[in-house]
Amino acid sequence: MKNPFDKEDDKSLVIVAVSVGAILAGAIAYLYAKRTGFSLNKKVNEVIEEGSEHATDYLTKKVPHLKKKKTDLHEIEEIVKG
């Protein structure tokens, strides 16, 4: 005789349903991004190019080229001693 209080285990069905749903959602998101991605990609590239032009202009004007100082060990010792 079957136990009336024994519950059926549906864990595998839930796991399969969640994984199939996640795969479908990922496929739909990929297709949507692929369809609208080209127009967004062009806009983003234009903004990046414009920003990089301004950044290079700013950096070339503001940052002087620093030269490395070559010092002798005796000079370093005098600097450390004070």
C-alpha positions as CSV (number, residue, x, y, z in Angstrom):
1,M,0.0,0.0,0.0
2,K,1.2,3.5,-0.9
3,N,2.0,5.9,2.0
4,P,-0.4,8.8,1.7
5,F,2.0,11.1,3.6
6,D,4.9,10.5,1.2
7,K,5.5,13.5,-1.0
8,E,6.8,13.4,-4.5
9,D,10.2,14.8,-5.3
10,D,10.0,17.4,-8.1
11,K,13.4,19.0,-7.6
12,S,14.7,17.8,-11.0
13,L,11.7,19.2,-12.8
14,V,12.2,22.6,-11.2
15,I,15.9,22.6,-12.0
16,V,15.2,21.7,-15.7
17,A,12.5,24.4,-15.9
18,V,14.7,27.1,-14.5
19,S,17.7,26.2,-16.7
20,V,15.5,26.1,-19.8
21,G,14.0,29.5,-18.9
22,A,17.5,31.0,-18.3
23,I,18.7,29.7,-21.7
24,L,15.6,31.1,-23.5
25,A,16.0,34.5,-21.7
26,G,19.7,34.6,-22.6
27,A,18.9,33.8,-26.3
28,I,16.2,36.5,-26.4
29,A,18.5,39.1,-24.8
30,Y,21.3,38.2,-27.2
31,L,19.1,38.5,-30.3
32,Y,17.7,41.9,-29.0
33,A,21.2,43.2,-28.3
34,K,22.5,42.0,-31.7
35,R,19.6,43.7,-33.5
36,T,20.0,47.1,-31.7
37,G,23.7,46.7,-31.1
38,F,24.9,48.2,-34.4
39,S,23.2,51.6,-33.9
40,L,24.3,51.8,-30.3
41,N,27.8,50.7,-31.2
42,K,28.1,53.5,-33.7
43,K,26.9,56.1,-31.2
44,V,29.2,54.8,-28.5
45,N,32.2,54.8,-30.9
46,E,31.5,58.4,-31.9
47,V,31.4,59.5,-28.2
48,I,34.6,57.6,-27.4
49,E,36.4,59.2,-30.4
50,E,35.2,62.7,-29.4
51,G,36.3,62.2,-25.8
52,S,39.7,60.8,-26.8
53,E,40.4,63.8,-29.0
54,H,39.6,66.2,-26.1
55,A,41.7,64.0,-23.7
56,T,44.7,64.0,-25.9
57,D,44.4,67.8,-26.4
58,Y,44.2,68.4,-22.7
59,L,47.1,66.1,-21.8
60,T,49.4,67.5,-24.5
61,K,48.8,71.0,-23.2
62,K,48.9,70.4,-19.5
63,V,51.6,67.8,-18.8
64,P,55.2,68.9,-19.5
65,H,57.7,66.3,-20.4
66,L,59.8,65.5,-17.4
67,K,63.4,64.7,-17.7
68,K,65.0,62.2,-15.4
69,K,67.8,63.5,-13.2
70,K,70.9,61.4,-13.1
71,T,72.7,61.7,-9.8
72,D,75.8,60.2,-8.5
73,L,75.8,58.1,-5.3
74,H,77.7,60.8,-3.5
75,E,75.1,63.4,-4.3
76,I,72.4,61.1,-3.1
77,E,74.3,60.6,0.2
78,E,74.5,64.4,0.7
79,I,70.8,64.7,0.0
80,V,70.0,62.0,2.6
81,K,72.3,63.5,5.2
82,G,70.7,66.9,4.8
